[in-house]
Amino acid sequence: MDVLSSRVLVRPSDFGAGLAWYRDVLGLSIYREYGHGGRVTGVVFFLGGGFLELVSGGSPVSGNGAALWLQVPSVDAEHERLATAGVEILSPPVDEPWGLRECWVADPDGVRIALIEVPDAHPLRRRVD
């Protein structure tokens, strides 16, 4: 399989509220918007090496079986910012036994989002030649 691009699709139960949450609260940058008849029906956000696409219409996608993994420079700073904004914090920042600093939050529909800080000495930062 030769994957040329990828994205995660999310169908929020309320498209406008979901758009505002991912754009204004989580603070993701928009890659592009699309729609028809002057109405925006989809928004694609930059997501590191991939994309997150919010789609209006259809059935909402439950957060029960999916999670987003977002590596950030400072988990503590993002936790503080999101908690202040009233975001549901599922788990505050903690140093996990596998060496990552993690914090878990949820979007308005319950989609679980892991905020991950990778310490400088962690194997994810090292290349093996």
C-alpha positions as CSV (number, residue, x, y, z in Angstrom):
1,M,0.0,0.0,0.0
2,D,1.4,3.4,-1.0
3,V,-0.4,5.9,1.3
4,L,-0.2,9.4,-0.3
5,S,-2.2,11.3,2.3
6,S,-4.3,10.5,5.3
7,R,-6.8,12.2,7.6
8,V,-9.1,11.4,10.5
9,L,-12.8,12.1,9.9
10,V,-15.0,13.3,12.7
11,R,-18.8,14.0,12.3
12,P,-19.7,16.1,15.3
13,S,-23.4,16.0,16.5
14,D,-23.4,19.8,16.1
15,F,-21.1,20.8,13.2
16,G,-21.0,24.5,14.2
17,A,-20.1,23.7,17.8
18,G,-17.6,21.1,16.8
19,L,-15.9,23.5,14.4
20,A,-15.7,26.2,17.0
21,W,-14.3,23.7,19.5
22,Y,-11.5,22.4,17.3
23,R,-10.7,25.8,15.9
24,D,-11.1,28.1,18.9
25,V,-10.8,26.0,22.0
26,L,-8.3,23.3,20.9
27,G,-6.7,25.8,18.6
28,L,-6.1,23.8,15.4
29,S,-5.2,25.7,12.2
30,I,-7.4,25.3,9.2
31,Y,-5.9,23.8,6.0
32,R,-9.1,24.2,3.9
33,E,-12.8,24.5,4.0
34,Y,-15.4,23.2,1.5
35,G,-19.1,23.2,0.9
36,H,-21.8,24.1,-1.5
37,G,-24.4,26.9,-1.9
38,G,-22.3,29.2,0.2
39,R,-22.5,26.8,3.2
40,V,-19.4,25.3,4.7
41,T,-20.0,21.5,5.1
42,G,-16.5,20.4,5.9
43,V,-13.3,21.8,7.4
44,V,-9.9,20.2,7.2
45,F,-7.4,21.1,10.0
46,F,-3.6,20.6,10.0
47,L,-2.7,17.8,12.4
48,G,1.0,17.5,12.5
49,G,1.9,15.1,9.7
50,G,-1.8,14.4,8.9
51,F,-5.2,16.1,8.8
52,L,-8.4,16.1,10.9
53,E,-11.5,16.7,8.9
54,L,-14.8,17.7,10.4
55,V,-17.8,16.8,8.2
56,S,-21.4,17.9,8.6
57,G,-24.3,15.7,7.9
58,G,-24.7,11.9,8.3
59,S,-24.6,10.2,11.6
60,P,-22.3,11.5,14.4
61,V,-19.3,9.3,15.0
62,S,-19.1,8.1,18.6
63,G,-15.9,8.7,20.5
64,N,-16.2,5.2,22.0
65,G,-13.8,3.4,19.7
66,A,-11.5,6.2,18.5
67,A,-9.0,8.6,20.0
68,L,-6.7,11.2,18.7
69,W,-3.0,11.3,19.6
70,L,-1.5,14.8,19.5
71,Q,2.1,15.4,20.3
72,V,2.6,18.9,21.8
73,P,5.7,20.8,23.1
74,S,4.3,21.2,26.6
75,V,1.5,19.0,28.0
76,D,1.3,21.1,31.1
77,A,0.8,24.4,29.2
78,E,-1.9,22.8,27.0
79,H,-3.6,21.3,30.0
80,E,-3.7,24.6,31.8
81,R,-5.0,26.4,28.7
82,L,-7.7,23.9,28.0
83,A,-8.8,23.5,31.6
84,T,-9.2,27.3,31.7
85,A,-11.3,27.1,28.6
86,G,-13.7,24.6,30.3
87,V,-12.6,21.6,28.3
88,E,-13.5,18.2,29.9
89,I,-10.2,16.9,31.4
90,L,-10.3,13.1,31.5
91,S,-6.8,12.7,33.0
92,P,-4.5,15.5,34.1
93,P,-0.8,15.5,33.0
94,V,1.1,12.5,34.3
95,D,4.5,10.9,33.5
96,E,3.6,7.4,32.3
97,P,5.7,4.3,32.9
98,W,6.5,4.1,29.1
99,G,8.3,7.5,29.4
100,L,5.7,9.9,27.9
101,R,4.0,12.8,29.7
102,E,0.3,12.4,28.9
103,C,-3.0,14.3,29.5
104,W,-6.4,13.2,28.1
105,V,-9.3,15.5,27.2
106,A,-12.6,15.0,25.4
107,D,-14.3,17.0,22.7
108,P,-18.0,17.9,23.1
109,D,-19.1,14.5,21.6
110,G,-16.8,12.5,23.9
111,V,-14.0,11.9,21.4
112,R,-10.9,11.2,23.5
113,I,-7.8,13.2,22.7
114,A,-4.4,12.4,24.1
115,L,-2.0,15.3,24.5
116,I,1.5,13.8,24.5
117,E,4.9,15.3,25.4
118,V,7.9,13.3,24.3
119,P,10.9,13.9,26.5
120,D,14.2,14.6,24.8
121,A,15.8,11.3,25.9
122,H,12.8,9.1,24.9
123,P,13.3,6.5,22.1
124,L,10.6,8.2,19.9
125,R,13.1,11.1,19.5
126,R,16.1,9.0,18.6
127,R,16.9,7.4,15.3
128,V,18.6,4.1,15.0
129,D,21.1,3.9,12.2
